[in-house]
Amino acid sequence: GQTACAACPLASFSFPGSRVCVACPTGQNTSSAGTAVGGCLPLCPVGFYGVKQLQGDLGLTPCEECPLDTYADTNGTAWPCKPCPQYFGSTSTGLQSESECRPFLRG
């Protein structure tokens, strides 16, 4: 009889016909378990989020800059980017840390 294959875990893949899982290169991950060759994708850099992982935990390419009033301080951020603290915001996109958020001007 044949043995059932187990899916490779996140951050790994297998070659066709192989039962061996291979780790993704540093700075890459997979969007799900059981990924085949080519399934390792680069993590989004700080200031960006993964546009296709709107419900996942990892931000993988393709990436977009975090919108106004938000930031991403780690590689691999998924939607949503972290919000600036209350009464703080931004005038640009792609913030890389909370310290880049600025207080709102009161008029």
trRosetta pair geometry for C-beta under 8 A, 3 or more apart (Angstrom, degrees):
i j d omega theta_ij theta_ji phi_ij phi_ji
5 19 6.0 -138 -125 -114 96 86
7 33 4.6 82 131 142 125 104
7 34 3.3 -50 -146 -72 116 91
8 12 4.4 -124 169 103 117 102
8 13 5.8 154 80 -116 159 17
8 14 5.1 175 -41 -27 133 99
8 21 3.8 146 -125 -117 107 115
8 22 7.9 -26 -137 30 151 51
8 33 6.4 -173 86 -167 49 72
8 34 6.1 141 39 -90 68 27
8 35 6.3 -78 71 42 116 69
9 12 5.7 53 64 32 68 116
9 21 6.9 52 24 -168 72 163
9 33 5.5 -38 -132 -119 34 103
10 29 6.4 8 171 -172 96 100
10 30 5.5 -158 -149 61 58 95
10 32 7.3 -91 -94 -177 83 13
10 33 5.9 -64 -50 -75 62 71
10 58 7.9 157 -166 -19 132 147
11 23 6.3 -4 141 -150 91 75
11 24 5.0 -110 -168 20 59 112
11 28 7.8 135 -138 105 72 66
11 29 4.9 -44 -91 -131 77 77
11 30 6.1 -144 -58 13 23 89
11 40 7.8 56 -151 -116 42 98
12 21 4.2 45 149 170 136 109
12 22 6.0 159 -160 75 86 34
12 23 5.2 -48 -99 -99 89 40
12 24 6.3 -126 -83 -22 33 76
12 30 7.1 -70 41 -4 32 133
12 35 7.4 153 93 52 44 104
13 21 7.0 142 67 -153 16 72
13 22 5.8 -31 66 60 69 89
13 24 6.8 79 -7 -73 98 81
13 30 6.5 145 -64 -75 92 138
13 35 4.6 -68 -103 100 90 93
13 36 6.0 59 -165 162 108 12
13 37 5.8 134 143 -82 135 35
13 38 7.7 161 -160 33 164 37
13 39 5.0 154 -99 49 128 108
13 40 6.0 -106 -18 -38 129 94
14 18 4.9 -157 -179 82 99 100
14 19 7.2 -13 -148 -137 144 10
14 20 6.4 146 -128 77 98 47
14 21 5.5 -63 -68 -99 94 53
14 22 6.7 137 -97 8 43 85
14 35 8.0 137 16 85 67 54
14 36 6.7 -55 65 -121 66 53
14 37 7.7 -78 95 -47 32 72
15 18 4.3 58 62 5 85 134
15 20 7.7 8 27 64 92 90
15 22 7.4 47 -25 -4 86 130
15 36 7.9 76 -124 -163 21 76
15 37 5.7 42 -109 -56 59 118
16 36 6.9 30 -67 -151 74 117
16 37 7.2 -62 -24 -1 79 117
24 28 4.2 -126 159 97 121 101
24 29 5.8 174 59 -98 161 27
24 30 6.4 -172 -54 -34 137 85
24 40 3.7 159 -129 -125 109 128
25 28 5.0 54 64 21 77 124
25 40 6.5 114 21 145 78 150
27 42 6.1 -7 138 -140 95 78
27 43 5.7 -122 -176 23 59 103
27 75 7.1 -65 -138 163 77 155
28 40 4.3 59 144 169 132 102
28 41 6.0 164 -154 78 93 24
28 42 5.4 -57 -97 -91 83 40
28 43 6.6 -153 -102 -21 28 77
28 60 8.0 60 -155 -130 64 105
29 40 6.9 157 77 -146 5 73
29 41 6.9 -37 66 59 55 73
29 43 6.1 57 7 -71 104 94
29 58 5.3 -98 92 -171 146 158
29 60 6.2 -124 69 -84 91 115
29 76 6.7 55 11 -122 137 130
30 33 7.5 110 101 -86 131 24
30 35 4.1 -129 -147 -18 144 158
30 39 4.9 31 -125 135 108 105
30 40 5.9 -60 -68 -94 80 53
30 41 7.1 110 -108 14 39 84
30 60 7.9 14 -152 -84 12 159
31 35 7.5 117 42 -85 64 128
31 39 7.5 -115 23 -177 81 96
31 41 7.0 22 -35 22 94 130
31 52 7.5 -44 -110 109 149 112
31 53 6.4 -147 -129 -91 106 106
31 56 6.3 -83 -155 -98 84 167
31 58 7.0 -148 -110 70 57 116
31 60 5.8 -110 -71 28 93 148
32 35 6.4 138 73 -60 68 95
35 39 3.1 -159 180 112 116 159
35 40 7.2 125 126 -52 145 58
36 39 5.6 114 57 -26 47 120
41 60 4.1 76 94 -179 126 120
41 61 5.1 -144 175 43 110 88
42 60 6.9 134 78 -156 40 72
42 61 5.0 43 60 -18 89 121
43 58 7.0 -88 -118 -175 91 101
43 59 6.5 74 -165 83 71 75
43 60 6.3 -60 -106 -102 42 60
43 61 8.0 49 80 -26 0 78
43 75 4.5 71 121 157 130 102
43 76 3.7 -48 -155 -70 119 87
44 48 4.2 -132 175 104 112 106
44 49 5.9 118 101 -137 167 11
44 50 5.1 -148 -26 -58 129 73
44 59 3.9 -54 23 129 124 113
44 60 6.7 -144 -27 -100 84 9
44 61 6.6 149 -75 -68 73 56
44 63 3.7 139 -120 -107 108 132
44 72 7.4 -13 113 137 117 161
44 75 6.7 172 82 -164 49 61
44 76 6.1 135 42 -92 73 24
44 77 6.0 -79 79 45 120 71
45 48 5.4 61 61 26 67 119
45 63 7.1 117 25 133 69 171
45 75 5.8 -33 -125 -113 37 85
46 72 5.6 -172 -156 106 52 85
46 73 5.9 14 -142 -147 113 25
46 74 6.4 114 -96 28 89 3
46 75 6.2 -60 -47 -67 69 57
46 77 7.7 79 -121 -11 45 122
46 96 4.4 62 138 -142 115 97
46 97 7.8 7 177 -50 131 72
47 65 6.1 -27 150 -137 89 79
47 66 6.0 -121 -173 10 45 103
47 71 7.1 -41 -106 -155 56 69
47 72 5.6 -141 -44 55 10 96
47 94 4.0 36 176 -175 113 73
47 95 6.1 -176 -120 79 84 20
47 96 4.3 -40 -59 -77 98 80
48 59 7.0 164 115 150 79 141
48 63 4.0 46 160 166 131 124
48 64 6.3 159 -152 80 88 23
48 65 5.7 -59 -99 -97 73 38
48 66 6.6 -141 -101 -29 20 74
48 72 6.1 -88 48 54 29 148
48 77 7.0 154 91 52 48 107
48 94 6.8 1 -65 -126 68 85
49 53 8.0 -130 166 64 83 97
49 59 4.8 -113 -158 -123 51 139
49 63 6.5 155 74 -150 25 82
49 64 6.4 -26 58 61 76 74
49 66 5.9 88 -17 -84 105 76
49 72 5.8 180 -63 -68 81 147
49 77 4.8 -72 -104 105 76 97
49 78 6.2 77 -164 -166 97 16
49 79 5.1 102 155 -70 141 62
49 80 7.4 -37 -120 -159 166 26
49 81 5.3 -121 -48 -61 130 89
50 53 4.0 28 102 26 127 111
50 56 7.4 -36 85 65 136 117
50 58 6.7 38 2 123 154 58
50 59 3.2 -178 -13 -155 96 60
50 60 4.8 48 -118 37 140 42
50 61 7.0 -83 -120 -46 90 13
50 62 7.5 117 -149 78 63 41
50 63 5.9 -51 -92 -97 47 73
50 76 7.6 -1 -30 -157 119 48
50 77 7.3 179 -2 90 80 50
50 78 5.4 -34 44 -111 106 65
50 79 7.1 -109 69 -19 64 79
51 54 7.5 -1 178 -56 39 89
51 62 5.5 -27 36 92 115 91
51 63 6.7 164 -13 -125 89 21
51 64 5.2 68 -64 -4 114 109
51 79 7.5 64 -118 -43 35 121
52 60 7.2 -49 61 72 104 89
52 62 6.7 87 -16 42 106 80
53 56 3.7 -68 -164 46 99 117
53 57 7.7 -78 169 41 126 25
53 58 5.9 -97 -159 79 166 58
53 59 5.7 -154 56 -104 133 43
53 60 6.0 97 -32 25 132 83
53 78 4.5 -88 113 -127 115 109
53 79 6.9 163 92 13 68 86
54 78 7.4 169 -108 176 15 98
54 79 4.8 -16 -125 52 61 136
56 78 5.3 -146 84 -122 74 153
57 78 5.8 -164 179 5 13 145
58 76 5.1 -44 -153 -175 78 105
58 78 5.7 68 72 -53 13 113
59 63 6.5 69 161 -111 108 100
59 72 7.5 -21 13 -149 166 150
59 75 7.9 -146 68 163 106 47
59 76 4.9 153 48 -176 80 36
59 77 4.4 8 -5 77 145 39
59 78 4.5 -165 -61 -71 77 48
59 79 7.6 117 -97 -24 103 55
60 63 8.0 -129 129 -64 21 89
60 76 7.2 11 -66 -131 59 78
65 93 4.2 90 126 136 128 113
65 94 3.6 -54 -149 -69 116 91
66 70 4.5 -128 168 102 114 101
66 71 5.7 145 88 -114 162 20
66 72 5.1 173 -51 -14 132 97
66 77 7.6 -11 -73 101 114 147
66 81 3.5 78 -131 -85 118 169
66 93 6.2 -179 81 -172 53 79
66 94 5.9 139 39 -93 76 27
66 95 6.0 -71 73 40 127 74
67 70 5.5 51 64 30 69 120
67 81 7.0 177 29 33 69 131
67 93 5.8 -45 -135 -122 28 107
68 89 6.8 19 163 -178 93 99
68 90 5.4 -160 -156 74 66 94
68 91 7.5 7 -133 -126 108 14
68 92 7.5 162 -105 91 77 11
68 93 6.0 -65 -59 -81 56 75
69 83 6.5 -2 141 -151 90 77
69 84 5.0 -102 -168 15 64 115
69 88 7.8 141 -143 111 80 64
69 89 4.3 -36 -101 -139 93 83
69 90 5.5 -162 -68 24 37 87
69 101 7.5 60 -145 -126 50 105
70 80 6.9 -101 -140 163 149 95
70 81 3.7 105 151 93 123 115
70 82 6.2 149 -163 74 80 39
70 83 5.5 -50 -103 -101 80 44
70 84 6.6 -117 -83 -22 29 76
70 90 7.7 -93 26 19 36 131
70 95 6.8 175 99 42 40 114
71 81 6.0 169 66 166 15 116
71 82 5.6 -34 67 66 72 95
71 84 6.8 83 -8 -72 103 75
71 90 7.7 127 -59 -44 93 147
71 95 3.6 -69 -100 100 96 107
71 96 6.3 -58 -164 31 106 4
71 97 6.0 -68 168 54 148 5
71 98 6.1 -164 54 -73 148 45
71 100 6.2 136 -99 55 138 113
71 101 6.7 -105 -25 -49 129 98
72 77 3.8 -124 -145 11 124 164
72 81 4.8 -87 -55 -131 89 100
72 82 6.7 141 -90 12 45 89
72 95 7.6 130 20 84 55 66
72 96 7.0 -37 73 -124 61 46
73 82 7.1 -24 3 25 96 139
73 96 6.2 95 -106 165 59 55
73 97 4.9 73 -105 -104 110 62
73 98 6.9 -36 -52 -18 138 76
74 77 5.9 126 71 -60 79 92
77 81 6.1 54 147 -108 141 70
77 82 7.9 -92 -144 -16 137 85
80 83 7.7 14 129 -47 125 83
82 98 7.2 -57 111 -76 131 93
84 88 4.2 -127 154 103 115 98
84 89 5.4 170 62 -96 153 33
84 90 6.4 170 -51 -25 145 92
84 95 7.7 38 -72 65 103 167
84 98 6.9 140 -127 -143 62 71
84 101 3.5 150 -136 -126 116 139
85 88 4.6 52 63 23 78 128
85 98 6.9 62 -24 -164 97 114
85 101 6.4 142 23 105 78 154
87 103 6.1 0 138 -145 93 79
87 104 5.5 -111 -171 20 62 106
88 101 4.0 63 151 149 123 117
88 102 6.3 159 -156 77 83 22
88 103 5.6 -52 -100 -93 73 43
88 104 6.9 -142 -98 -23 21 77
89 101 6.4 73 -4 -158 3 89
89 102 6.7 -42 68 63 53 72
89 104 5.7 53 13 -74 111 89
90 93 7.5 129 114 -80 132 29
90 95 5.5 -123 -94 -51 158 132
90 100 6.7 29 -105 129 119 93
90 101 5.9 -80 -58 -117 91 59
90 102 6.6 111 -98 20 50 90
91 102 7.5 -15 -8 37 92 133
92 95 7.2 126 88 -60 84 81
95 100 4.3 -174 -150 88 106 134
95 101 6.7 60 -167 -60 163 68
96 100 6.4 85 45 -13 63 145
97 100 5.4 111 64 -7 71 97
98 101 5.6 -35 -171 9 54 116
